Each structure stands twice: as C-alpha cells, then as structure tokens.
C-alpha cells in the first residue's frame, strides 16, 4: 500500500499529463471511505510578473494505489489573490 505522500505525487503527475498545465503545489490531502482526496494547485496561465499567473485548484479522488478516479476544477484565481476564509 502506498503512503499519502506517494499517492499525492502520482496524482500531480497524472494531472499534468491530463491538463498539460504545470503543477504548483499540493494544498490538501485527506482519506475517507471513497479514497484519497487530493487538492492540487495548477498554473493554468503563466504571466509576467509571476504574481499575475492564473492558478486553479483541482480536487482529485484516488484509490490506494494512486490511480486517479476523478478530478475537477473547484477554483480559479490570480496568484496575487488573497483567499477569504468562510466563517
């Protein structure tokens, strides 16, 4: 069985292959009865200056071997945007 870190790295690689976007970071990882939920930040549009890059958060679901079951974009934003916490 693979660790969460190994699965997260596999998912990042799969997202790059599927979307052709550059991965930026893994922002969250959790596991439940459905599988591994991994949130990956992807650079959808590179700009100059870098603070104006267009990024997106992708939520993925993976099995215990690191195979992607599903993915979808949940947020799109400029790198310079500050995320507001919902209370």
C-alpha positions as CSV (number, residue, x, y, z in Angstrom):
1,X,0.0,0.0,0.0
2,X,1.3,3.5,-0.9
3,X,1.5,6.4,1.5
4,X,-0.5,9.6,1.2
5,X,2.7,11.4,0.0
6,X,3.4,8.8,-2.7
7,X,-0.2,9.0,-3.9
8,X,-0.2,12.8,-3.9
9,X,2.9,12.8,-6.1
10,X,1.3,10.3,-8.5
11,X,-1.8,12.4,-8.7
12,X,0.2,15.5,-9.5
13,X,1.9,13.7,-12.4
14,X,-1.4,12.4,-13.7
15,X,-3.0,15.9,-13.6
16,X,0.0,17.4,-15.5
17,X,-0.5,14.6,-18.2
18,X,-4.2,15.2,-18.4
19,X,-4.3,19.0,-18.4
20,X,-0.9,19.9,-19.8
21,X,-0.6,22.6,-17.0
22,X,2.3,22.9,-14.6
23,X,1.6,21.8,-11.1
24,X,2.3,24.3,-8.4
25,X,1.7,22.7,-5.0
26,X,-0.5,20.2,-3.1
27,X,-2.8,22.2,-0.9
28,X,-4.7,19.5,0.9
29,X,-4.9,15.7,1.3
30,X,-7.3,13.5,3.2
31,X,-8.7,10.0,3.1
32,X,-12.1,8.6,3.7
33,X,-14.2,5.6,2.6
34,X,-14.3,6.9,-1.0
35,X,-10.5,7.1,-1.3
36,X,-7.8,9.8,-1.2
37,X,-8.9,13.4,-1.7
38,X,-6.0,15.5,-3.0
39,X,-6.2,19.2,-3.9
40,X,-3.6,20.4,-6.3
41,X,-2.8,23.9,-7.4
42,X,-2.1,24.2,-11.1
43,X,-0.7,27.1,-13.1
44,X,-3.2,27.5,-16.0
45,X,-1.7,30.6,-17.4
46,X,1.9,31.9,-16.9
47,X,2.2,35.7,-16.8
48,X,4.8,38.3,-16.2
49,X,5.0,39.3,-13.4
50,X,4.6,35.9,-11.7
51,X,2.1,37.4,-9.2
52,X,-0.4,37.7,-12.1
53,X,-0.3,34.0,-13.0
54,X,-3.7,32.3,-13.3
55,X,-3.9,29.4,-11.0
56,X,-6.6,26.8,-10.3
57,X,-7.4,24.3,-7.6
58,X,-8.2,20.8,-8.7
59,X,-9.9,18.3,-6.4
60,X,-9.0,14.7,-7.2
61,X,-10.0,11.4,-5.9
62,X,-7.6,8.5,-6.0
63,X,-7.6,4.8,-4.9
64,X,-5.0,3.3,-2.6
65,X,-2.6,2.6,-5.5
66,X,-2.6,6.2,-6.7
67,X,-4.9,5.7,-9.6
68,X,-7.0,8.8,-10.3
69,X,-10.7,8.1,-10.1
70,X,-11.9,11.6,-10.8
71,X,-10.9,15.2,-10.9
72,X,-12.5,18.6,-11.3
73,X,-11.5,22.3,-11.0
74,X,-13.0,23.9,-7.9
75,X,-11.5,27.3,-8.0
76,X,-9.7,29.6,-10.5
77,X,-7.8,32.7,-9.2
78,X,-4.8,35.0,-9.7
79,X,-1.7,34.1,-7.7
80,X,-1.9,37.5,-6.0
81,X,-5.4,37.0,-4.7
82,X,-5.9,36.5,-1.0
83,X,-8.3,33.7,-0.2
84,X,-11.1,34.6,2.1
85,X,-12.0,32.2,4.9
86,X,-15.7,31.4,5.1
87,X,-17.0,31.6,8.6
